[in-house]
Amino acid sequence: MIKLGVLDQVYVSEGRTAAEGLQQSTRLIQATEALGYSRFWVSEHHSMPALAFSSPEVLIAHLAAATSRIRVGSGGIMLPHYSAYKVAENFRLLEALHPGRIDLGLGRAPGGTPLATRALQQDKYVDVNKYPQQVLDIIGYLHDSMPAGHPFEKLLASPVISTAPEIWLLGSSGESARIAAMLGTSYAFAEFFGTPGGEEATKYYNEHFEPNNVLKDRPRSMIATLAICAETEEEANRLALSGDLLFLGIRTGREVPFLPSVQTALDYPYTEMDLLHIQQTRQRRIIGTPDRVKEQLLKMSKDYNVEEILINSPIYDENARIHSYRLIAEAFGMNMQ
């Protein structure tokens, strides 16, 4: 049976504040830990008012402290913005505080608007082509294995600990799969972006994986998808309206500054083109009853040949969101506490 985890983008729901969104995220990780979910990842996005945070490493520290078993990680750190050394220090500290529970997901995307990227990279020269070397440097720092002759060979990434976070490369393209396979890291595909070619990307990764002598790992791949579950198809489709409008705004440049309520989504003056966008997007969503959601998740795991799926559920009502995760956990017979 596949493992299920959570991808939380920490939405600011309509009529609520970012602080309340962060409180909801804390309650969500506690609930999903009790339901038996394996991981809980938070993303990095900048200058997006509908999301309550932009610093995964800070939020990971809080969420891990509020729980005791579930793995907590980044989905992901947008590495070209940062020093590999500083990222390694941050995640070594997190691993020291919560041994065996920290995941370091890394990505190449900007994670925000061009203006936000300019601010993040102010007075820096950034070459995204150096991303693979940055990943290798992080592996070296986290495992005290910098190669001989490296300019930072003798540099310590403190604190000194005996364990290391799991390293995952994130992507929505075949290029990220190629890099993950070449470097010997785990690989996660952002299926919920709606980018085609995911099955081919994970297939390439699994077939071309080259073991890393430091990580000593086997190929491990997973996907992140969007799923909404309720007792009836009608209710699940009603709950999905909030996410429909949110992602429509992102896609069309008419960004909604919050996760809209179902009523706001119902009242929105959609154009024919808007409805076509939503119809196309819905084809890559999993929305329905527990049996249907389980069936679709299992099919997806087979199509992508992955062992694990992270679920993102942009549901406006907090109780309905937790209930959606509960119904999915029950459908899969997960080990609830």
C-alpha positions in Angstrom: 0.0 0.0 0.0 1.2 3.5 -0.8 2.2 6.0 1.9 0.2 9.2 2.1 1.5 12.6 3.3 0.4 16.2 3.4 1.4 19.3 1.4 0.2 22.4 3.2 0.6 25.7 1.5 -1.0 27.4 4.6 -3.8 29.4 2.9 -5.2 32.6 4.3 -8.9 31.9 4.2 -11.3 34.7 3.2 -12.2 36.8 6.3 -9.2 35.4 8.3 -5.7 36.6 9.0 -2.3 35.0 8.2 -1.8 34.4 11.9 -5.1 32.4 11.9 -3.9 30.5 8.8 -0.7 29.5 10.7 -2.8 28.3 13.7 -4.9 26.2 11.3 -1.7 24.7 9.9 -0.6 23.7 13.4 -4.0 22.0 14.0 -3.8 20.3 10.6 -0.5 18.7 11.3 -1.6 17.5 14.7 -4.7 16.0 13.2 -2.9 14.3 10.2 -0.2 13.0 12.5 -2.9 11.3 14.6 -4.5 9.9 11.3 -1.3 8.2 10.3 0.0 10.4 7.5 3.7 10.0 7.0 5.0 13.5 6.1 3.9 17.1 6.3 5.6 19.5 3.9 5.3 23.2 3.6 6.2 25.2 0.5 8.1 28.4 -0.3 6.3 31.2 -2.0 7.0 34.9 -1.8 4.7 38.0 -2.0 1.5 36.0 -2.3 -1.2 37.3 0.0 -3.3 34.2 -0.2 -0.5 32.2 1.6 0.4 32.8 5.2 4.2 32.4 5.2 7.3 32.5 3.0 9.9 30.8 5.2 9.6 27.0 5.3 12.5 26.5 7.7 11.0 28.7 10.4 7.6 27.1 10.1 9.1 23.6 10.1 10.7 24.3 13.5 7.3 25.3 14.9 5.4 22.4 13.3 7.9 19.8 14.4 7.8 21.1 18.0 4.0 20.8 17.9 4.2 17.1 17.0 6.2 14.0 17.9 6.2 11.4 15.1 5.3 12.8 11.6 8.2 13.8 9.3 8.2 17.6 8.6 9.9 19.1 5.7 10.2 21.7 2.9 8.4 21.4 -0.4 10.7 23.1 -1.0 13.6 25.5 -0.4 14.2 27.4 -3.6 18.0 26.9 -3.5 19.2 29.3 -6.2 18.2 32.2 -3.9 20.4 31.1 -1.1 23.8 29.9 0.1 24.1 26.1 0.2 26.0 26.5 3.4 23.3 28.4 5.2 20.6 26.0 4.1 22.7 23.1 5.4 23.2 24.9 8.7 19.5 25.6 9.1 18.4 22.0 8.4 21.2 20.5 10.5 19.8 22.5 13.4 16.3 21.3 12.6 17.5 17.7 12.5 19.4 18.1 15.8 16.2 19.4 17.4 14.0 16.6 15.8 16.2 13.7 14.9 14.9 11.4 12.1 11.9 13.7 11.3 13.2 16.4 9.0 13.0 16.4 5.2 14.9 18.9 3.0 13.1 19.3 -0.3 15.0 21.5 -2.8 13.8 23.3 -5.9 15.1 25.5 -8.7 12.0 27.7 -9.3 11.8 31.3 -8.1 8.7 30.7 -5.9 7.3 34.1 -6.5 7.0 37.2 -8.8 10.0 38.6 -10.7 10.0 41.5 -8.3 10.3 39.1 -5.3 13.1 37.3 -7.1 15.0 40.6 -7.6 14.7 41.4 -3.9 15.8 37.9 -2.8 18.8 38.0 -5.1 19.7 41.7 -4.5 23.4 42.4 -5.2 24.0 38.7 -6.0 24.9 37.0 -9.3 22.7 33.8 -9.5 23.4 31.1 -12.1 20.6 28.5 -11.9 22.9 26.1 -13.8 24.9 25.8 -10.6 22.0 24.2 -8.9 23.4 20.6 -9.2 26.6 21.7 -7.6 24.7 23.5 -4.8 22.9 20.2 -4.1 26.2 18.3 -4.0 27.5 21.0 -1.6 24.5 20.5 0.7 25.1 16.8 0.7 28.7 17.4 1.6 27.9 19.7 4.4 25.1 17.5 5.9 27.2 14.3 5.8 30.7 15.8 6.5 31.8 14.6 3.1 33.1 17.5 1.2 35.5 16.2 -1.5 39.2 16.8 -1.3 40.2 20.0 -2.9 36.8 21.7 -2.5 37.2 25.3 -1.4 35.1 24.7 1.7 36.4 21.2 2.4 37.2 21.9 6.0 34.2 24.1 6.8 31.9 22.8 9.5 28.1 23.1 9.1 27.1 23.2 12.8 25.8 21.6 14.9 27.7 18.3 14.7 25.2 15.5 14.7 25.1 11.8 13.7 21.9 12.0 11.5 20.9 14.0 8.5 17.7 15.2 6.9 16.4 13.3 3.9 17.1 15.2 0.7 14.5 15.3 -2.1 14.7 17.2 -5.3 11.4 18.8 -6.4 10.3 19.5 -9.9 7.6 19.7 -12.5 9.8 18.8 -15.5 12.0 16.1 -16.9 15.1 18.2 -16.2 14.6 18.0 -12.4 14.1 14.2 -12.7 17.4 14.0 -14.7 19.3 16.0 -12.0 17.8 13.9 -9.2 18.7 10.7 -11.0 22.3 11.9 -11.7 22.9 13.1 -8.2 21.3 10.0 -6.5 18.7 11.9 -4.4 15.0 11.2 -3.9 12.6 12.9 -6.3 9.2 14.5 -5.9 7.1 15.6 -8.9 4.6 18.5 -8.4 1.7 16.8 -10.2 -0.8 19.3 -8.8 0.8 22.1 -11.0 -1.0 20.4 -13.9 2.2 20.2 -16.0 2.2 17.3 -18.4 5.0 14.8 -18.6 5.0 13.7 -15.0 4.8 10.0 -15.8 7.7 10.2 -18.2 9.7 12.2 -15.6 9.3 9.7 -12.8 9.9 6.8 -15.2 13.2 8.4 -16.3 14.2 9.0 -12.7 13.5 5.4 -11.7 15.3 3.9 -14.7 18.4 6.2 -14.7 19.0 6.6 -10.9 22.7 6.5 -10.1 23.5 5.7 -6.4 25.2 8.4 -4.5 28.2 7.1 -2.5 27.4 9.4 0.4 23.6 9.1 0.5 23.7 5.3 -0.2 20.0 5.4 -1.1 17.8 3.6 -3.6 15.5 5.5 -6.0 12.6 6.9 -4.2 10.0 9.0 -6.0 6.7 10.5 -5.0 4.2 13.0 -6.3 2.2 15.9 -4.8 -1.4 16.1 -6.0 -4.6 17.9 -5.1 -7.4 15.8 -3.6 -10.7 16.7 -1.9 -12.9 14.1 -0.2 -16.4 14.2 1.2 -19.2 11.7 1.9 -20.9 12.6 -1.4 -19.7 13.6 -4.9 -21.9 16.7 -4.6 -20.3 17.9 -1.4 -16.8 17.2 -2.6 -17.4 19.2 -5.8 -18.9 22.0 -3.7 -15.8 22.2 -1.5 -13.6 22.2 -4.5 -15.0 25.5 -5.7 -12.7 27.5 -3.4 -9.6 26.0 -5.0 -11.0 26.4 -8.5 -11.3 30.1 -8.0 -7.9 30.5 -6.2 -6.0 28.6 -9.0 -8.0 30.4 -11.7 -6.8 33.7 -10.4 -3.1 32.5 -10.4 -3.4 31.2 -13.9 -5.1 34.2 -15.4 -3.2 36.9 -13.5 -6.3 38.0 -11.5 -4.9 36.7 -8.2 -7.4 36.4 -5.4 -5.7 37.6 -2.2 -7.2 34.8 0.0 -8.6 31.3 -0.3 -12.2 32.2 -1.1 -15.3 30.8 0.6 -17.5 28.5 -1.3 -20.2 31.2 -1.5 -17.7 33.7 -2.9 -16.7 31.1 -5.5 -20.4 30.5 -6.4 -21.0 34.3 -6.8 -18.0 35.0 -8.9 -18.7 36.3 -12.5 -16.9 33.6 -14.5 -16.4 34.1 -18.2 -16.7 31.2 -20.7 -12.9 31.1 -20.8 -12.7 31.0 -17.0 -15.1 28.0 -17.0 -13.0 26.3 -19.7 -9.8 26.8 -17.6 -11.6 25.3 -14.5 -12.8 22.3 -16.5 -9.3 21.7 -17.8 -7.8 22.0 -14.4 -10.4 19.7 -12.8 -9.2 16.9 -15.1 -6.1 16.7 -13.0 -7.8 16.9 -9.6 -9.0 14.1 -7.4 -12.4 15.0 -6.1 -15.1 12.7 -4.7 -16.2 10.1 -2.2 -13.7 8.0 -0.2 -13.9 5.1 -2.6 -13.4 7.2 -5.7 -10.5 9.2 -4.1 -8.8 5.9 -3.1 -9.3 4.4 -6.5 -7.8 7.5 -8.2 -4.9 7.8 -5.9 -4.0 4.1 -6.4 -4.2 4.6 -10.1 -2.0 7.6 -9.9 0.6 5.8 -7.9 0.6 3.1 -10.6 0.7 5.5 -13.5 3.6 7.4 -11.9 5.2 4.3 -10.4 5.6 6.0 -7.0 5.5 4.7 -3.5 4.2 7.9 -1.8 1.7 10.7 -2.5 1.5 14.1 -0.8 -2.0 15.5 -0.7 -2.8 19.2 -1.0 -6.5 20.1 -0.1 -7.4 23.8 -0.6 -10.7 23.6 1.4 -12.0 26.8 2.9 -13.7 25.3 6.0 -11.1 24.1 8.4 -13.2 21.3 9.8 -14.1 20.1 6.3 -10.4 20.1 5.4 -9.5 17.9 8.3 -12.5 15.7 7.6 -11.3 15.2 4.0 -8.0 13.9 5.3 -9.8 11.7 7.8 -12.0 10.1 5.1 -9.0 9.4 2.9 -7.1 7.9 5.9 -10.0 5.7 6.7 -10.4 4.6 3.1 -6.8 3.5 3.1 -7.0 1.8 6.5 -4.2 3.9 7.9 -2.8 3.4 11.3 -4.6 6.1 13.3 -3.6 7.0 16.9 
